[in-house]
Amino acid sequence: MFFDIDIQRLILAVIVGTLAAIVYSLRVLVLMERRIASIEGHIERLIEKIMREEIVIEKEVHGLKKKR
């Protein structure tokens, strides 16, 4: 009888430990996803700035070609 209770506690401890590990892993994944989303936002803003500068450069180059 005493042996059965120890096995039940051990099985319960393993199950609770596994669930805790899953919850922790999900928390880490959510934090990583937020960081990646932040990085993507920074990249998008950088690309927008580069595209605006490219348009300015293309207009200047195109204007120089017309003057020749």
Phi, psi and omega in degrees: 000314180297324181293324179295322180293320179296319179294319179297317178296319179297314179296317178297319179296320178294317180295314180296319178298318178296317178296320178297320179295320179295315180298317179297318180297319178296322178298315179297318179297320179295317179297319179295320180296321178296318179296317180296320178297321178296316179298318178299321178298318178296319179296317179299317179295321178296318179296320178299318178297318180295318180296319177298318179293321178299318179297317178299315181296316180298320178296319179295316180295318180295322177294323179293323179293325180291327181290333182284000000 
